[in-house]
Amino acid sequence: MNTTTRLYDVIKDFPDPVLAEIVDFAEFLRAKRLNLHPAVSDEPLMTLSGGLEKSKNFADDPLVLQARMRDEWT
């Protein structure tokens, strides 16, 4: 059994949010391997604020989101 088949067998029944994490990690590993990480920026963190306002994952009340994330790990 090759590695691709093994990986597929392990993850085929995972829910979409977990698969999204796996894809994110795989992209991180690919970028690390290809040395494509952007250089550290001097751009202030506040310039990134508001980037998730249209995200369906973060479209709820902040307290509800916090509880949901906390409950996911318990």
VMD Tcl script that builds the backbone (N, CA, C; Angstrom):
set m [mol new atoms 222]
animate dup $m
set s [atomselect $m all]
$s set {name element resname resid chain x y z} {
  {N N MET 1 A 0.855 -1.175 0.000}
  {CA C MET 1 A 0.000 0.000 0.000}
  {C C MET 1 A 0.903 1.241 0.000}
  {N N ASN 2 A 0.672 2.141 -0.953}
  {CA C ASN 2 A 1.516 3.331 -1.000}
  {C C ASN 2 A 1.025 4.384 -0.004}
  {N N THR 3 A 1.818 5.393 0.190}
  {CA C THR 3 A 1.528 6.416 1.193}
  {C C THR 3 A 0.251 7.179 0.877}
  {N N THR 4 A 0.006 7.483 -0.375}
  {CA C THR 4 A -1.205 8.211 -0.753}
  {C C THR 4 A -2.445 7.411 -0.397}
  {N N THR 5 A -2.428 6.132 -0.677}
  {CA C THR 5 A -3.560 5.269 -0.348}
  {C C THR 5 A -3.736 5.174 1.160}
  {N N ARG 6 A -2.640 5.043 1.888}
  {CA C ARG 6 A -2.721 4.998 3.353}
  {C C ARG 6 A -3.328 6.268 3.904}
  {N N LEU 7 A -2.879 7.410 3.393}
  {CA C LEU 7 A -3.408 8.691 3.855}
  {C C LEU 7 A -4.902 8.777 3.569}
  {N N TYR 8 A -5.301 8.403 2.371}
  {CA C TYR 8 A -6.721 8.429 2.021}
  {C C TYR 8 A -7.527 7.535 2.963}
  {N N ASP 9 A -7.039 6.338 3.239}
  {CA C ASP 9 A -7.756 5.421 4.125}
  {C C ASP 9 A -7.909 5.992 5.527}
  {N N VAL 10 A -6.913 6.723 5.982}
  {CA C VAL 10 A -6.974 7.299 7.328}
  {C C VAL 10 A -7.977 8.442 7.396}
  {N N ILE 11 A -8.033 9.296 6.378}
  {CA C ILE 11 A -8.818 10.529 6.475}
  {C C ILE 11 A -10.174 10.487 5.778}
  {N N LYS 12 A -10.501 9.432 5.073}
  {CA C LYS 12 A -11.697 9.437 4.221}
  {C C LYS 12 A -12.997 9.668 4.987}
  {N N ASP 13 A -13.062 9.322 6.257}
  {CA C ASP 13 A -14.299 9.495 7.027}
  {C C ASP 13 A -14.274 10.701 7.952}
  {N N PHE 14 A -13.228 11.516 7.867}
  {CA C PHE 14 A -13.155 12.697 8.719}
  {C C PHE 14 A -14.175 13.739 8.260}
  {N N PRO 15 A -14.707 14.540 9.193}
  {CA C PRO 15 A -15.623 15.622 8.808}
  {C C PRO 15 A -14.862 16.752 8.098}
  {N N ASP 16 A -15.590 17.561 7.345}
  {CA C ASP 16 A -14.974 18.630 6.554}
  {C C ASP 16 A -14.077 19.576 7.362}
  {N N PRO 17 A -14.477 20.000 8.571}
  {CA C PRO 17 A -13.580 20.900 9.303}
  {C C PRO 17 A -12.206 20.274 9.594}
  {N N VAL 18 A -12.181 18.986 9.877}
  {CA C VAL 18 A -10.907 18.306 10.131}
  {C C VAL 18 A -10.114 18.191 8.832}
  {N N LEU 19 A -10.799 17.892 7.740}
  {CA C LEU 19 A -10.121 17.817 6.440}
  {C C LEU 19 A -9.511 19.165 6.072}
  {N N ALA 20 A -10.222 20.245 6.402}
  {CA C ALA 20 A -9.691 21.584 6.118}
  {C C ALA 20 A -8.403 21.819 6.900}
  {N N GLU 21 A -8.342 21.343 8.134}
  {CA C GLU 21 A -7.116 21.466 8.927}
  {C C GLU 21 A -5.984 20.657 8.305}
  {N N ILE 22 A -6.318 19.475 7.829}
  {CA C ILE 22 A -5.303 18.621 7.212}
  {C C ILE 22 A -4.757 19.282 5.951}
  {N N VAL 23 A -5.638 19.846 5.133}
  {CA C VAL 23 A -5.207 20.538 3.914}
  {C C VAL 23 A -4.332 21.729 4.275}
  {N N ASP 24 A -4.738 22.480 5.300}
  {CA C ASP 24 A -3.956 23.633 5.729}
  {C C ASP 24 A -2.554 23.193 6.163}
  {N N PHE 25 A -2.490 22.115 6.925}
  {CA C PHE 25 A -1.199 21.614 7.379}
  {C C PHE 25 A -0.352 21.116 6.197}
  {N N ALA 26 A -0.992 20.427 5.262}
  {CA C ALA 26 A -0.265 19.932 4.090}
  {C C ALA 26 A 0.290 21.103 3.270}
  {N N GLU 27 A -0.488 22.169 3.129}
  {CA C GLU 27 A -0.007 23.343 2.402}
  {C C GLU 27 A 1.153 24.005 3.138}
  {N N PHE 28 A 1.065 24.023 4.480}
  {CA C PHE 28 A 2.168 24.547 5.279}
  {C C PHE 28 A 3.435 23.739 5.037}
  {N N LEU 29 A 3.304 22.410 5.059}
  {CA C LEU 29 A 4.470 21.555 4.839}
  {C C LEU 29 A 5.053 21.750 3.439}
  {N N ARG 30 A 4.174 21.887 2.436}
  {CA C ARG 30 A 4.660 22.106 1.076}
  {C C ARG 30 A 5.416 23.429 0.981}
  {N N ALA 31 A 4.835 24.486 1.577}
  {CA C ALA 31 A 5.491 25.791 1.540}
  {C C ALA 31 A 6.817 25.753 2.291}
  {N N LYS 32 A 6.841 25.053 3.414}
  {CA C LYS 32 A 8.080 24.925 4.183}
  {C C LYS 32 A 9.136 24.189 3.364}
  {N N ARG 33 A 8.694 23.135 2.701}
  {CA C ARG 33 A 9.626 22.345 1.887}
  {C C ARG 33 A 10.160 23.160 0.714}
  {N N LEU 34 A 9.303 23.974 0.132}
  {CA C LEU 34 A 9.709 24.792 -1.008}
  {C C LEU 34 A 10.260 26.151 -0.584}
  {N N ASN 35 A 10.293 26.358 0.735}
  {CA C ASN 35 A 10.798 27.609 1.295}
  {C C ASN 35 A 10.043 28.818 0.743}
  {N N LEU 36 A 8.728 28.716 0.738}
  {CA C LEU 36 A 7.901 29.789 0.191}
  {C C LEU 36 A 7.264 30.666 1.260}
  {N N HIS 37 A 7.647 30.468 2.508}
  {CA C HIS 37 A 7.067 31.311 3.554}
  {C C HIS 37 A 7.465 32.758 3.316}
  {N N PRO 38 A 6.494 33.654 3.413}
  {CA C PRO 38 A 6.840 35.065 3.230}
  {C C PRO 38 A 7.730 35.550 4.380}
  {N N ALA 39 A 8.521 36.528 4.076}
  {CA C ALA 39 A 9.377 37.110 5.107}
  {C C ALA 39 A 8.508 37.774 6.165}
  {N N VAL 40 A 9.036 37.897 7.346}
  {CA C VAL 40 A 8.318 38.561 8.426}
  {C C VAL 40 A 8.064 39.997 8.003}
  {N N SER 41 A 6.835 40.419 8.221}
  {CA C SER 41 A 6.434 41.750 7.792}
  {C C SER 41 A 6.462 42.726 8.958}
  {N N ASP 42 A 6.738 43.962 8.659}
  {CA C ASP 42 A 6.663 45.016 9.667}
  {C C ASP 42 A 5.273 45.643 9.690}
  {N N GLU 43 A 4.376 45.091 8.877}
  {CA C GLU 43 A 3.020 45.612 8.795}
  {C C GLU 43 A 2.320 45.422 10.138}
  {N N PRO 44 A 1.666 46.457 10.653}
  {CA C PRO 44 A 0.978 46.327 11.937}
  {C C PRO 44 A -0.149 45.290 11.867}
  {N N LEU 45 A -0.317 44.561 12.943}
  {CA C LEU 45 A -1.347 43.527 13.011}
  {C C LEU 45 A -2.742 44.113 12.795}
  {N N MET 46 A -2.957 45.337 13.190}
  {CA C MET 46 A -4.275 45.956 13.046}
  {C C MET 46 A -4.713 46.078 11.583}
  {N N THR 47 A -3.789 46.030 10.650}
  {CA C THR 47 A -4.182 46.110 9.239}
  {C C THR 47 A -4.940 44.861 8.813}
  {N N LEU 48 A -4.825 43.780 9.600}
  {CA C LEU 48 A -5.533 42.544 9.296}
  {C C LEU 48 A -6.920 42.494 9.930}
  {N N SER 49 A -7.244 43.446 10.779}
  {CA C SER 49 A -8.526 43.406 11.474}
  {C C SER 49 A -9.679 43.497 10.486}
  {N N GLY 50 A -10.747 42.797 10.792}
  {CA C GLY 50 A -11.929 42.806 9.944}
  {C C GLY 50 A -11.864 41.825 8.796}
  {N N GLY 51 A -10.842 41.017 8.735}
  {CA C GLY 51 A -10.689 40.095 7.623}
  {C C GLY 51 A -11.659 38.936 7.618}
  {N N LEU 52 A -12.351 38.710 8.726}
  {CA C LEU 52 A -13.259 37.566 8.809}
  {C C LEU 52 A -14.728 37.974 8.910}
  {N N GLU 53 A -15.032 39.236 8.710}
  {CA C GLU 53 A -16.418 39.665 8.908}
  {C C GLU 53 A -17.411 39.001 7.954}
  {N N LYS 54 A -16.965 38.518 6.823}
  {CA C LYS 54 A -17.868 37.859 5.877}
  {C C LYS 54 A -17.751 36.342 5.913}
  {N N SER 55 A -16.991 35.838 6.870}
  {CA C SER 55 A -16.805 34.397 6.995}
  {C C SER 55 A -18.031 33.750 7.621}
  {N N LYS 56 A -18.539 32.675 6.985}
  {CA C LYS 56 A -19.697 31.988 7.548}
  {C C LYS 56 A -19.343 31.287 8.856}
  {N N ASN 57 A -18.067 30.959 9.052}
  {CA C ASN 57 A -17.645 30.305 10.285}
  {C C ASN 57 A -17.605 31.261 11.473}
  {N N PHE 58 A -17.487 32.545 11.225}
  {CA C PHE 58 A -17.373 33.527 12.294}
  {C C PHE 58 A -18.510 34.550 12.243}
  {N N ALA 59 A -19.661 34.141 11.700}
  {CA C ALA 59 A -20.766 35.077 11.517}
  {C C ALA 59 A -21.730 35.087 12.692}
  {N N ASP 60 A -21.379 34.476 13.794}
  {CA C ASP 60 A -22.263 34.397 14.943}
  {C C ASP 60 A -21.814 35.385 16.017}
  {N N ASP 61 A -22.554 35.437 17.093}
  {CA C ASP 61 A -22.200 36.256 18.237}
  {C C ASP 61 A -20.847 35.784 18.795}
  {N N PRO 62 A -19.957 36.700 19.154}
  {CA C PRO 62 A -18.636 36.303 19.641}
  {C C PRO 62 A -18.673 35.345 20.835}
  {N N LEU 63 A -19.623 35.533 21.736}
  {CA C LEU 63 A -19.710 34.638 22.897}
  {C C LEU 63 A -20.152 33.236 22.476}
  {N N VAL 64 A -21.030 33.154 21.496}
  {CA C VAL 64 A -21.463 31.852 20.988}
  {C C VAL 64 A -20.286 31.158 20.306}
  {N N LEU 65 A -19.517 31.906 19.519}
  {CA C LEU 65 A -18.339 31.346 18.859}
  {C C LEU 65 A -17.321 30.842 19.877}
  {N N GLN 66 A -17.111 31.639 20.922}
  {CA C GLN 66 A -16.160 31.234 21.955}
  {C C GLN 66 A -16.610 29.945 22.629}
  {N N ALA 67 A -17.882 29.856 22.959}
  {CA C ALA 67 A -18.404 28.647 23.595}
  {C C ALA 67 A -18.287 27.449 22.657}
  {N N ARG 68 A -18.579 27.648 21.387}
  {CA C ARG 68 A -18.492 26.564 20.412}
  {C C ARG 68 A -17.054 26.046 20.292}
  {N N MET 69 A -16.104 26.971 20.227}
  {CA C MET 69 A -14.712 26.552 20.120}
  {C C MET 69 A -14.243 25.845 21.397}
  {N N ARG 70 A -14.669 26.364 22.539}
  {CA C ARG 70 A -14.285 25.734 23.803}
  {C C ARG 70 A -14.874 24.339 23.902}
  {N N ASP 71 A -16.162 24.204 23.540}
  {CA C ASP 71 A -16.834 22.904 23.630}
  {C C ASP 71 A -16.285 21.886 22.654}
  {N N GLU 72 A -15.690 22.359 21.571}
  {CA C GLU 72 A -15.118 21.445 20.582}
  {C C GLU 72 A -13.976 20.629 21.175}
  {N N TRP 73 A -13.311 21.185 22.176}
  {CA C TRP 73 A -12.144 20.515 22.760}
  {C C TRP 73 A -12.453 19.759 24.045}
  {N N THR 74 A -13.717 19.769 24.462}
  {CA C THR 74 A -14.052 19.053 25.700}
  {C C THR 74 A -14.807 17.792 25.418}
}
mol reanalyze $m
mol bondsrecalc $m
mol representation Tube
mol addrep $m
